[in-house]
């Protein structure tokens, strides 16, 4: 169940910060009975943004496959990366 708090609770920033870190979930702030803000820790925000970026890249890859755009052989890609980055 999401954590929902009235906007007046933002006066106690320490409590809100601790709650964000403890629950590891966003806190929904309501104003006059309606949703107004969402507060979350930096850790959760970074994780959510990374997930959005991953989904964007997956959608782009699926589109390339569907449109039969230039696809690379995995073995040749790994061989190229080894040659570029592995120094013996």
HELIX and SHEET records of a PDB file:
HELIX    1   1 UNK A    7  UNK A   11  5                                   5    
HELIX    2   2 UNK A   13  UNK A   23  1                                  11    
HELIX    3   3 UNK A   42  UNK A   66  1                                  25    
HELIX    4   4 UNK A   74  UNK A   85  1                                  12    
SHEET    1   A 3 UNK A   3  UNK A   6  0                                        
SHEET    2   A 3 UNK A  27  UNK A  31  1                                        
SHEET    3   A 3 UNK A  34  UNK A  39 -1                                        
END                                                                             
